């Protein structure tokens, strides 16, 4: 089954499977009843420090390359969570990783990096198609 990526406010699809919000910050103003995700794992989002660095809140904004490198380094501490998601995918479940509504480019988003980590952790075959990871 595939790993999909979307923004939390994208319409859910019947085949989304487990929808996992992977942002450090919970979306503002969203009532519990209006949540579009099944589970929120803030530890799979970039750290507060990395989030501040990419938006230039702690000095000059860092570029995608530096961001990706730092995010991947941060995720070494999240191996267990990543393996749990990989096990779900290996068992046949679809997992959809949800990011910020402001994150319009999945190729420059941590959700894409995280999907690849999950694939690598579980030996998941990458699939092409809308909403799935490029391979």
Protein Blocks (a to p, Z undefined) as FASTA:
>chain_A
ZZddddfklccdfklmpaddfbfbdcehiafklpcbfbdcfklpccfklmmmmnopnocc
ddfklmmmmmmmmmmmmmmmmmmmmmmmmnopacdddddfklmblklcfklmmmmmmmmm
nopacdedehiacZZ
